């Protein structure tokens, strides 16, 4: 599938996603028709290497696709990015194993978890994995679950380069218990539940180092660390959400009248100011973000390496895109008055969704400080870039 067809596929599926938005939120997962349309279009495998059977899409195009889905529904865009970005690990596993996981299983998606809280006991041929792990986006439509844990060998945590060795352990979803824990006021459709693995055997070849695993398949896409990969998709979802919020506001402003101010909403000077500022914020934040994405892609494609300067710029651009998107939604929500507080108004959903996105690690305000320290020549924890 070409880059153009991925973007076209996202645009073609968008009406189905929009029409399903209420059900996505109510059910707290993607309806089967939506999931199947996304999976059949290859949108969960955009970052899987071509040598394995995926698309190995370049990062700038990948971001545009996620943004397009995010315009239709933020939860759906988030779920596609979480499953899609984790697909980069297919480049660090044996090709036959990666193919069995991502390609040979029909409509396969791997759901993961962020923190290495599971314990993996070393046994002949692999590991015995136990742990209760939260924040597993899309686990209800996943075929595989990637538990995240530390290696326990001879009763002690195994070390690698002086630090606890952490790996992902890929197991069929039927081998874990899914726990219904995702009860939120926003991004409900991501289905970011908890799973529990109890003494599940995982062969060595179905485990992969979280950091430092050699690239087996693919090109420059796999030189980009996992953290900025996730950040790019999260920012794209936020930008798409903000654009859709503006579109919804334009429609409302053309018909709503205020109880205390004569005329319709769009005729009020304060509303005109809010719209002008929101448009400027959205375009400037998106331009900075797309510039940072393009520059990091150009660098890694040309040199095969990434400088801290490029990583720092992408980190702050992604965070800034998320934060500006929240400011835009807040300003439009306020301009709506009481109309926006009701569940039937789409701006209420945008308001709830964006404030779950800002609580995610990729939207933390501390990233401004981190990048500021770097630009001031101070030492930083570059694992956060």
N, C-alpha and C positions, 0 to 999 in steps of 0.2 A: 504494500500500500504506500502510495507517495505521500509526501508531506501535505500536498494540497488536499488529497482525499481524506486525510485525518481531520483537517479543519472543516472540510465540507461535511464529513460524517457528523461532527459535533453540532454543526448548524442544522443538519437535517433531523437529528434526534432531539434538539432543543425544544420544539413544540410539545413532544411527548413528555419531556421532563417537566415543563411548565404546567401542563395539564395534570400531571401527577403530583404536583407540589404539596397539596393538602394531604394526600395519602402518604407521601414520603414522610411528612412531619408526624402524622397521626400514628403510623405504624412503626416509626423510628427505624426504618430500614428502606432500602430501595425496593420498590415493587418488582416482581419478577420480569414483567415486560420491559421495564426501564433497564434493569441489570442486563438482560439478554441482549437488548439493542446495543448497549455500550460494549459488552463483551464481544459480540459478533462483529462489531466495527473495529475491533482490535485496540480499543482505547485503554484497556488495562495493561496492554503489552507494548505500549509505545516506547518504554525504556528498556525492554528486554533485547539482548543482542540479536542481530540478524543471524549470526551463526547458530544460535539456539532455536530461532524460529520467530523472533519478535521483530519489531520495526526499527529499533535503535534510532529513534527520532532525535534530531538535533535539539539542543535545549531551547533556543529561541522559539522554534515552532511548537515544541511541547508546551511552553508557557502560554502561547496563544490559544491552543486547544483547551487547556484547563480554564483559562479566562472565559472562553466561550461557554463552556459547560457551567461555570460559576454564575454567569449571567442568568442562566435558566433556573438554577437552584444551587445555593451555596453548599448544602449538604452533599449533593450529588457530585459537584466539583471536588469537594474535599475527599470523598470516598475514592474517586478515580485517581486523584493525586497520591493518596496514601498507598493504594494498591500499585499504581504505576511506578512511583519512585522506588518502592521496595523492590520492584523488578530489576533494578540495577544490580542486585546481588546475584542474579543469574550469570553475570559476567565473571563471577568469582567462584563458581562451582564447576565441577566436571560437566562437560556439555551434555552427556547422556542423562545425568542426574537432573540438571537444570531443565532439559527438555521434558523429562518425565513429570516434573512439577508444574512448569508454566505452560507447556504446549500440549503434551499428550493428554492431560486431563482436560476434557471439554470445558470451555469458559472458565479456566482456572484463574483464581486470584489468591494471593497470599496475604493474609492479615497478620500484622505484627503487634508489638508492644514496645514502649520506649525504654523502660528501666530494666536493668539486668537483675531482677529479683528472684528469678528461678535458680534452682540448684541442679547441676548436671553431674551426676556421679559417673566416674569413668568405669566402664565395664568392657569386657571383651567385645570388640567390634564396634563400639560406640559409647553411648551415654544413656543413663536412666534419668529422665528429666521430671522434676516436680516443682510446681509453683502455681500460685494464684496471681494472675497478671492482668492489670486494668488497661483501659484506653486502647482497645483493639478494634480500630475502625473497620467497618465492613465485615466483621467476623461472621455475620449471618449469611452473607452470600459468598464467603470464602470457601475454597476447596482445601486449602492448607493453612495451618497456623504456624507462625514463627515465634516460638517461645524464646525468651531472651534471658540468659543466665550466666552464672560463673561456674567454672569447672572445679569440681571437688575430686581430688585424687589423693588416695591414702589418708583420708580424713582431713585434708587441708586444701585451702584455695590454691589452685595452680597459678603460678605467676608467669607473665610474659613481659619481657623488658622492664621488670621490676614492678609491674602492676598486675592486679587480678586479671586473669584471662577471661574475656567475655565472648560469647558466641551466640548466634541465632541457631535454633534447632527446629528444623522444619518437619512437621508431623501432619498427617491427614486430620481434617477438622473433626472427624468422627472419634478420634482418640482423645479429645478434650471435652470438658463440660463447659458450655456457654452459659454464663450467669447474667441475668437481666438486670443490669446496673445503670444503664444510660438514661437517667431521668433528669432532663435539663429543660431550660427555658429557651434554648436556641440550638441550632445545628443538630436537632433531634434525629434527622434522617440519616446521619452518619452511622448510627448504630454502633457507637464506640463502647461496646460492652466489655465485660471482664471474662476471661476464660481461666479454667483450672486444669492443669496437667498433673496427673498422679502416676508417678513411676512409669512414664512412657519411654519405651526404648526408641532411640533415634540412632540410626547407623552413622558412623563417622562421616561418610560422604554427604549426608544430609544436614551437616552442620557447617557453619561458615563463620570465620572471625569477623567481629563487628568492625575492627580496624586492622589494616595491614594485610588482609588477604590478597594474594597476587591476582592480577587480572588474567583470566584464562581466555576470554572471548571479548571481541569488540574493540572500539576505538576511543576517541577522546571523551565521549559521554561518561566513561567510567573512571576518568581521572578526577572528576568532580566529587568531593566528599558527600556523604549522605545528608548531612545537616543542611548545607546550602541547597541541595536538591529538593528537600522537603520545603524549605523556606520559599523557593521560587514558586512552587505550586500553591502554597498557602497565600502568598501575596497576590497571585493571579486570581484566586477565588475571591479575595477581598475586593480587588479592583472590579471584577465582574459584578459582584454584589452591589457595589457603590453605583456603578453605571445603571443597573436595573432599578435601584432606588430612585435615582434622578428621573428616569423615564416614568416611573409610577407617580412621582411627585408632579411632573409636568402635566400629566393627565388629571390629577386631582386639582391642581392649581387653576386649571381652565374651567372648572365647574363649581368649586366650593365657594360659598359665601360665608363671611364671618358674622357672628351675632352683633359685634360692636363696631365693626369697620365696614363702611359702605363699599359695594363692588365685590367682584370675585377675588380670590386669593392672589392671582398673578398680577393684579393691579396695585398691590400694596408695595410701597418702596422697600420695606424691610425684607419682603420676600424676594424681590428683584435683586437686592444686595446679596441675600443668602445664596441664590442660584448662581450669580456671577462668581462669587467666591468659591462655591462648591465646584463649579466647572473648572476654574483655574487650578484648584487644588488637585482635582482628579487628573487633569491633563498633565500637570507638572510632575505629580507623583508617579504617574504611569510612565512618563518620558524618562525620568531618572531610573526607574526600575528596568525598563526595557533597554536602556543604554548600558546599565550594569550587567544585565544578562548577556547582551551582545558582546560586550568587551571581554567577559570571562570566557565566553565560547570562542571568540577569536583567539584569545591567548592560549587556551588549552589545545585548540585545533592546530595552531601554528607551532607551538613549542613543546606540547605534551606535558607541560607543567603549569602550576598556578602560583602566582606571587601572592603574598599576604595583602598587598595593596588591592588587588582585584577582588580577593575574597572579602576584604573589609568593606569595599564599596558595595558588593552584592548584599552582604549582611545588613548594612544600614539601609540600603535601598528597599529591600524586602520589608524590613521592619517599618520603614517610613510609609510604604505603600499601605500596609495594614492600618497604621495609626491614622493616616490621612483619610482612609476610607471610613474609619469609625467617626472621625470628625464631620465628614460630609453627611453621613447618615444621621448623626445627632442633630446637625443644623436643620436638616429637612424634616426630621421627626418633630422638632420644636415648632417649626413653621406650620405644621399641619394642625396644631391645636388638638382638641379632644378626639378628633376623627381618627388619629393614629393609634389610640390606645386599644381599639377593638380588634379582636382576632381576625375578623374578616378583611381588615385592611392590610395589603401586602407590606406596607412600610413598617407595620408592627413586627412582621417576621424579619425583615431586614435589620431592624433595630436589635432584636433578640439574637439573631445569627451573628452579626458583626461583633457583639460584645462577648460572645463565646470565643470567636476567633482571636480577639485581643488578649484573652486569658491564656492562649496557647503559648508555648515557649518561644515560637517564632515571632511573636508580637511583643515580647518583653521590652520595656523601656530601658532595661540595663544594656541593651545592645548599642544604644547611642553612646553610653559611657565607654563600653568596650572599644568601639571603633574610634571614639575620641582619644582614648589612651594611645591607640596605635598611631593615629595621625600626629599625636604629640611626641612620638618617639619613645613611649614608655612600654615596658614589658607587659604582655597580655597572655591570656590563655587562648592560644590560637585554635584549640579544638572546638571552640564555640563559633568559629568563622565558617 
